[in-house]
């Protein structure tokens, strides 16, 4: 069984219309969703000693994620207030709270025990990517960041680089994927929402349409693709099979509110 650790951001996604909050954030989501995909996972991050932090900690425990390196400093857990236009989410306001941190020597030693380490651009940990990549295979989420110089700096360290490209045409997305692969990444995943996804290596490009689903909330669909793709690559699965499984899992994510479930009464500062 593959082992994946995610290091970085977390948040509670708050839905005022429901008066509910749901654990989320790219790195937290990948830790939980990779566990659901069949990996053993750990999470390194920071939460506050408040209701939101307790909701996150309870969700991680329920999912079987290793939280031995979860920090609980004083202060507020990160939150994001979510609105919707139809089923598509809109980010209304956010606070990073205590979620930003500097990894310790103990954290780096912890990463040594895993087959891959996932970090997202939203976590503010780019200064440590080279060291993470020396410790384990690096998975990095560029999200919607389009900075060419940034991609060129990060790509050489990546086993899997992921890009959110729902706003891109196929040709624009393919060009970006090829740039990342040429820059040194072993694999590049491009998610395009309802237009499907693309996975590329130095030798081939694989594509899949979005799986049919009843869309309730799209939050977490891209992170689902990342988690299932990374797990599948580590397991040595065929790329097209990886995309098929990831598309089905992402479609399932879209059928519920919040990326992971585990809703709790909304409670933020």
N, C-alpha and C positions, 0 to 999 in steps of 0.2 A: 504493500500500500504506500502511495506517495505521501509525502509530508510537506505541507505548505504553511508558511507563516506570513501574515500580513502585518506591516509596520506602518502606523500612521493614523489617519483621520477617523473620527467617528462623529456622530451627530444623532440627535433625536429629530426626526422629521415630524413636524407638528401640523395637524389638520384642524384648523379652528372650526370648520363646519361640522366636524365629527366630535370635537373636543377630545381628540385622541392624539397620542404621539407614538411613533414607531422607531425602534433602533435602526440606524442606517449609517451612511458614509461609505465611500468607496472601499477603504481598506477593511472596515468592519464587515461590510457586505461580502467581500471576497472571502474572508475567513469563514464566515458561516456558510456561504453558498458552495465553496469548495468542499467543505465538510459534507454537505448534502450530496455533492457529486461523487463522494467516495474517498476523499483524501482525509488524512489526519491533519488537523490544523491548529495553529496557535495565533494569538493576536497580541500585539504590543501597541499600547496606546494609553491615553489618559482621559479619565472621566472625573466629574465632580462628585462630591459627597451629597448628592441631592436626589430627588425622585427620578430625574432623567438618568442620572448615572446608575442608580439602582435598577432601572428598567433595562439598561444596556447590559449590565453585569448579569442579571437574571436570564436574559435572552442568550448570552454567550454560554452560560452554564447549562441551560436547557438543550442547547445544540451540541454540547460536548467539545467546545473549543477550549484549548489550553489558555488559561488567563493568568498564569504565574507571573507574567511580566506586564500586567495591567496596573497602571498607576492610578491612585486616587488622591490627588492633591486637593487642597482647599480651593474653592471657587466653583464656578458654574460649568456644567456640562454644555458642550456645544449644541446649538439648536438651529433649525431652519424652519421657517414658517412657509407652508405649501398651500398654494391655491391651484385651481384647475380651470382650463378652457377645454370643455369636453372631458376627454380622458387624459389629455396632456397636462403635465404639471407646470406650474409657474412658481418660481422662487420669489417670495414676497419680501422676506428679510431674514437675516441670519446673524449669529454671533459665534465666533470660534471658541469662546469660553477658554477652558484649560486644555483643549485638544492638541495644541502645538507643544512639542517637547523635543529635547535633544536625546538621541539614543545613548545609553550608557555602555560601558565595556561589557557589562553583564548581558545587555540586550544583543550585542554583536556576538557574544559567545553562544547565546541562545539560538541565533540564526544559523550557526554552524550545524545544528542538528537537523536541519530541514533541507529538502530537495530543491525548494524554490522559496524566494522571498518576494512578496508583492508590495509595491509602494506606488502611491498615486501622486500626481503633480499637485493636487490640492493639499497634500500633507506638509509641504514646506521642508522636505528632507532631501532635496536634490544634491546638497553638498556632500551627502553620505552615499550616493549611489555607487560610486566606484568601489568603496569598501564593501558595501552589501554584495556587489557582483563578484568580489573576490571570495566571499563567504559561501555563496550559493547562486543558483540560477536566478537572475533578476527578471521579474515581471513588472512592467511599468505602465501605468495608465496616463496617457497624455490628455485624456478627456477631449475637450474642444479646443485646447491650446494649439494655435496655428503658427507659432514662432519657428521659422525654419532653422535659425541658429540654435535654438533650444533642442529641436529634434536631432540636429547634427551632434550636439554634445552628449545627449542621453543614449541615442541608438546603439553606439558601440558596446554599451554595457548590458544590453538587453537580450535575454533568451526569448521573451515574449514582450513585444510592444503593442499596446492597444490604443486605438483612436476612435473617438466618437464622431461620426460623420454623417448624421442624419440630414444635414444641410448641404451635403456635397453630392454632385452628380457621380455616376459610376466612374467616369473618366477622371474627374478630379480626385476621387478617393483612391483609384488605382495608382495614379501618379504619386500621391502621398505615400501609399504603402510601398511602392517601389523605391522611393527615396529613403525610407526607413530601413528597408532591407539592404540597399546599397550602402547605407551608413554603418552597417555592422550588426543589426539585429538578426537573430536566427529566425524568428517568426514575427509576423505582424498581423494583428487582428483589426479589422475595420468594421464597426457596427453601424448600420444605417437605418435603424428603426424599422418601420414598416416595409422598407426596401430590402431588408435582409442583411447579410453580412459577408465578409470576405476574409479569408485566411491565406497568407502567403509565406513562402520560404524563398530561398535563393533559386530554387529550381522549378517552382510551380505556384499557381494561384488557384485557390478553390473558392467557390461561391455557393451561397444557399439563400433561397427566399425566406422571408419571415414565415413562421408556422402560423396557421389560422388559429385565432383565439377570440374570446370575448374580452375586449379591453376595458378594464375597470380603472387601472392606474399604471402608467408606464414606468414609474419610479423603480429603479433597480434592475431593469431589463438588461441594460448594457453591462452592469456588474455581473449579472448571471452569466452572460456570454463569456466574460473574462474568466470567471471561476471555472466554468465547465471546460473551456478551451485549455486553460493551463493544466487542469487535472488530467484531461485527455492526452495532452502532449506528454506529460510525465509518465502516464501509463503506457505510452507507445501506441496509442490507437491511431487508426488511419484518419487523415485530416478530414475527409468528407464525412466520416462517421462522427468525428468530434463536432463538426458544425451541425450535423443533424440533431445530436443530443443537446447541444447548446441552444439551438433554435427552439426545441420543444420546451426546455427548461425556462427560457426567457418568455415564451408564450404563457407558461404557467404563472410566472411572476406577475404578468400583466393582469391576471384575473383577481388579484387581491389588492387591498389598500396597503401602502407601505412596501418597502423592498423585501422585508423578511417576515412580515406578520408581527406577532408579539406586541400588539397594541396595549397601551396603558393610558390612564386618564392624563390629559395634557397638563403639564406642570413645568413652567419655565419662569425665569426671573423677569 
